[in-house]
Amino acid sequence: MDSRCQISHNQLMKRNWTDIEPHWMRLSSRTVFDLSAECVVIDQQNEVMQTTLSGLSTHLKVSSAMSNPLVKQFIALAKDRGAENAMHKMLMEAGEEFAQLWKEAQSDLQRGAITTMDDLVEAISTAKKGYDECPRRILVIQVNQRDCDVLLVGPPDYDESGFFAS
C-alpha cells in the first residue's frame, strides 16, 4: 500500500455541490482549525457523509501496520530487489517483529484497508491547506474500490477545476 490515498484536486466528483455545501459552510464559519474541523467522506455508493478530521478513521478502513517503518522498508526493498529478496532480507534483519507486522498488514488488506495512518496524517495536512485558502476549501475523501482520492473542494464559482455540475 504505497500511499493508497492519492492527493488530487482535479478529479471528477460524483456528487453535486449542493450535497457538500452545508458542510463547507460550517467549515467556512470556523475561526480555528483543529481536529474537530468538518470534512466529507463520499462512499462507494456515492453517499455523502459529514464527519470531522478526528472521525475519518471511523469511515475509512485503516492499516496501522502498513505505516510501520519495517513494512515501509520492505515495500521499498521489494521495488528495488523483488519481493522474494526483500522478504528474505527483512526476515534475516528484523525476524519475528517484521513477520508479525507483515502478517498484520496482510490481514488489514484482506479486511479491506484502503489507507494507512500516514495517509490520514497527510489528509489532515491537506485539510489545513484548504482551510488556509480563500475561499476555504473542504477536505473530501472519495472512497473507491481499493483506494481513495483526497480532494480539496470549494464553491464552484471559485473552484478552478470546475468539477461540479450546476
Secondary structure, DSSP 4 states (H G I P E B T S, - for coil): --SSEEE-SSPPPSS-HHHHHHHHHHHHT-SS-STT-EEEEE-TT--EEEEEGGGHHHHS-EESGGGSHHHHHHHHHHHHH-HHHHHHHHHHHHHHHHHHHHHHHHHHHHTT--EEHHHHHHHHHHHHHHHHSSS--EEEEEE-SS-EEEEEE--TTT-TT-----
